[in-house]
Amino acid sequence: MTDINQLLRADLRGQQPYGAPQLDVPVRLNTNENPHPPTAQLAAEIGAAAASVALALNRYPDRDALGLRTDLAGYLSARTGVDLAAANVWAANGSNEILQQLLQAFGGPGRQGLGFEPSYSMHRLICLGTSTGWVARQRRAADVLTPDAVAEAVSAIDPDVVFLCSPNNPTGTALDLAVIEAAYEAARALVVVDEAYAEFSSRPSAVGLLAGRPRLVVTRTMSKAFALAGARVGYLAGDPAVVQAVELVRLPYHLSALTQAAARAALARADELLGSVETVKAQRDRIVDVLRAAGFAVVDSDANFVLFGSLADAHTTWARLLDAGVLVRDVGLPGWLRVSAGTQEETDTFLSAMTALAGTELETTKETTS
């Protein structure tokens, strides 16, 4: 009998699928979800919107999701002050599918993607999945990219797709627009700015740089600030030619009628849904302050999560937190872990557990570094 592994593409053999642990624990702070669910009123409106299309589920949905794209363009225009139309926007099943479609259109065999790690690991994995080469420039966890460093890397490597993440995952740091401008000027490539956490940031969006830059693309999601992770809606903003290119590779009817209806109902209540953003940011800032006071290294965050370090063994700390009923993310950086900002009660539990661990962890760290 033929071994399926022998039929698998050689570059995929031995690879592990992406995924954070899904464990049934009291406090789950490992996937950067918004901890505040939609209100009962909004849930009812989403249900009504879904019911309104349910009687037509024997028909395929709007293949181009024009109504949803129009609503997304209106939302982005209101948030950024940039005049966008449906032709500037594309929507898909989460921002990961957006990234995949971009690489299907602009990457592929014989082409390269460039990223600056540590950053969102799916940039590399989707390159792998689309047979796009991957080149990474490494930086320390707390480092923020500079225009000169990015321009030098882009010029030296000459990639086909450049990935920038603002705010960056897992560090939470946001980019100055000058960094994005420098990358664009140095590249002949598509420059993709991943803004999955933009609503939590105090920095201006790269959407403001789109005019006159047809190779610049900004990707976003409704999973985080909109608290719609379960709906799986992501989108991009860019030049209409980019949208037309993505249409060449998208699967037919890739976005269900139910998803489109739910997303449009949520966008109609955008102000209400985004009302929890300031609450989440307050818990994020509290995490930064308390962990620093306890002696841990902490990276300033512009997202809804915090990267913290000075850990002798990050995985041991992760396991001890799990024993205390708290699930955080081991992102594979020696000495560092990432925690999502939760509700006040969830944050209380996490901080209590970390305070209890602080003496042991920091003492061990001092011993191993002295």
N, C-alpha and C positions, 0 to 999 in steps of 0.2 A: 504494500500500500504506500502511496506517495506521501511523504512527510509534508504537511502544509507549510511548515517553516521553510522548506526548500523552494516552495513556490512563491513565498513572500519576497518582495523586493529586497535585495541584499542590504541596502542602506537602512531598512527598517528592522532587520533582524537584531534582536537583543535590546531594542528600544522599549522604554516604559511609557504607557499612556499618561497623559496629563491628568491630574486630579488631586484635589485636597481630600484628606480623610473625611468621610461623612459618618460621624459617630454620634450616638444618642447620649449626649451629656447635657447638664443643666445650662451651661454657658458656652455658646459656640461663637467664637470670635476669630475664625480662621479664613473666611472667604470674602471679607469686606462688603458684606450685605448691609443694607440699611436696616437697623433693628426695629424700626417703627413701621408696622404694616399699614396698608391703606385703611382708611376709616370704613365703617360699616356702610355709610352713605355712598362712598366712592365704589366700594365693592359691589353694591347694588346697581350702580350705574354701569359698571363694567359688565355685570351679569346681564343687564338689560340690553346693552350694546351687542353682547354675544348672542342673546336670544333673538335680536332683530335680524341677524344674518343666518340663524340656525335653520330656518325654513328653506334657505337656498343653498344648503350645504351639498346638494346633489350637483351643483354647478361649481366650476373652478373659481377661485378668487380673482380679483383684479391682479393680473400678472405683474403689473408695474407699480402697484400700491400707490397710485397717484394721489388719492385723498390723504393717506398717511404722510406721504412725502411733502405734500402741501402744508399739512399741519406742522410737521417737523421744521420745515423752512420758516414758517411763521414763528415758531418757538425760538429758533436760533436767532432770527432777526431781532426779536424783542429782547433777547438776552445780550446780544453782542453789538447791536446797532448797525449790523451789516445787512444790506438788503439782499436777501436770498429768495430764490424761487424753487419750485419743485424740481426744475431741471438741474439745480445745483446739489440735490440731495438724493441719496440712495439708502434704502432700508433693507435689513436682512435679519436672520435669526441670531441676534446677539452681535456684538462688534467682532467676535471671532470669525463669524462667517463673512463679515465685511472684509477683514484682513485676508481671509482665504481667497475671496474673489479677487481682491487686488493683486495677490501673488499669482493667481491663475492667469490674470490678464497681463501683468507686467513682470512677473518672475518666470520660473520654470528652468528646465535644463540649460546649462551654459550661462545662466545668469546668477547674480549674487545679491543677497541682502546684507545690510550692515546695521548693527546695533551697538549700543553702549551698555555693557553689563557691569553690575547687576541691573536687570530691567525685566520687563514682563516676559516670562519664559515662552509664552505662546508665539512670540515673534519668531524665535528660532525654530520651534516645533512646526509651525505652519510652513516655514521655509522648507524644512525637511519633508513635510507631507506633499509639497508641490514640486519637489526635486529642484528647489532653488538653493544654491550654495549659501552658506552662512559664514559671515566674518564678524567677529566681535572685538571691540576695543574695550579692555578692562579698566575699571576705575575702582577706587575704594568706596565702601558703602556710603560714607558720609559726603563724598565728593559731589559737587554740582558741576555740570558741564559748562565749559566756557566757549565763546564763539571761536577762538583760535584753535582750541583742541579739536572741536568738531570739524571745522573747515580743513584742518590738516589731515584728519582721518579720511574724510570724504575725498579729498584730492589724491591722497596716496592710494586708496583702495579702488576708487572709481566704481562704486557699486551700481546696480540697476534699481535698487530700492533702498532708501534710507529710513530707518525707524527711529523716531524720537518719542519719548513718553513724558507727558507733562499733565498733572503730577506723575512722577515716576513710581512704578511699582517694582520693587517693594520698599523703596526708600521714602516715598512721599514728597520728594523735592520737586518743585515746579521750575520750568525753564523761563529765562528771560526771552522775550521775542527776538532779541539780537542773536541768540543761539540758532533759532530756527531760520532767521534771515541768512546767517552765515552758512548754514548747511545748504540752503537752497542755492545761494550764489556759487558755492563750490561744486555743486552737483550738476550732472547732466541727467540725473535720475529722478524718479518719483520720490518725493519726500513725504512720508506719512507721519503725522503727529497724532499719537494715541492720547486722547483726552477723556478717557473713561471716567476720571474723577474730577473733571473740570468744575462742576458745580460746587465742590468743596474748597476750591482754590480762590485766593485773593488776587491772583495774577490775571492779566487779560488773556483772552483766548486767541489761539492762532487763527481762528476764523477771520480775525481782523486783518490778516496778511494775505488772504486769498486773492484779492483783486490784483490782476496783472501777473499772477503766479500760477499758470495752468498746471504745473507739475506738483503743486502743493495740495495735500489732502488731509483733512482733519476727521478722525474717527471718534465716535462717541457711543454711549450706551444708555438705555433706560433702566439698567439693572441696579445701579448704585443709588444715586441721589433720588431717582424716581421710585425707589423701593419696588421695582417690578422685575426682580431677578427671575421669577418664575415665568414671566411672559416671554422672555428671550427676544428682545428687540434692540438692535443696534443700527447705527446709521453713519453715513459719511457726508461731509460737505466738501465740495470742490468744484472744479470746472465742469461744465456740461459734457465735455469730451471724455473726462474720466468716467462719468456715469454711463455714457454710451459704451465705453470699453468694457465696463463691468457687466453690462447687459449681455455682452457676447458670451460670458462664461457662467452666468447665473443659471440655476436649474429652473425649468418651467414651473411657474406657480409656487415659488420657493417659500412664500410668506402666506400662511393660512388666513382665511377670512376671519377666523376667530381672533387670531393674533392682531390683525390689522384693526379690528373693531375695538379690542381691549386697549390697544395703544392709543387710538384716537380718543377714546373716552378718558384715558388718563391725561393726555395732553390738554384736553378741555379743562382739566382741573390742575394744571401745572403748578399754579401758585400754592394751592393747598398741599399737593404732594411734596413740593420743595420746602414746605414750612418746617420740616424736621431737620433740614440741613444745619441750621444754626445750633440746634440741640446736639446734633452729632458732633459738630466742630467743638462745642464746649467740652464734651467728654474726651475728645481727642486731645485738646489742650491740657485737660486735667491729667490725662495719662502721661503726657510729656513732663509736666511739672512734678508729679509725684515720683515717677521713676528717676528723674534727675536728682531729686532731693534724696532718694535712697542710694544714690551713688552709681546708678547704671548709665552707660552711654546711650544717648537718645538722639536720633536725627530729627531735626525740625520738619514737621509734616504740613503739607498743603492739601492733603487728601483726607480720607476718613479712616486712616490706619496709622500705626506708629511702628517704626523699626527701632528696636532697642537691643543693646549689646552689653559688653563687659561680662559675658557668660563664659565660664570655663568650659562647659560642654552644653551647647545649645539643645541637643536632643535630650539630655538628662533633665534640663529645666523644663522642656516641653512635656516630658513624661510626668514630672512632678506636678505641673499645672494640671495635667489631665487627671491625675489622682485626686486633685482638689476640685474636679468637676469643670475645669476650664479648658477649652480647646483653642489653641492659637496655631499659627502657621510656622513650621520649620521650612524656611525658604532656601536652605542649603548653603547659607553663608556661615562659615565657622564663627561661633561666638555671638550670633545674632538671631533674633526671632522677630516675627511681625504679629501685631495684635490689631484687630479691628476695633474701632470705637463702638461700644454697645450702648444699651440703655444705662441710666444711672446705676441701677441695681446690678446689671452685668459688670459694669466697670468697677463698682465697689468690690464685687467678688474677685475679679482679676487682681485689682490692686492689693487687696488683703492677702491674697496668695503670694504675690510678688514680694510684698513687704516681709512676709514670713520667711521667704526664701533668700532675701537680700543678703543677710549676714553670711550664710553659707556660700552662696554663689560668688560674692565679691571677694570673700576671704580666699576661696580656692583660686580665683583668678589672679589675685596678688601673688599667691604662692607659685603659680605656674609661669608668671611673667617676671618674677624677681630674680 
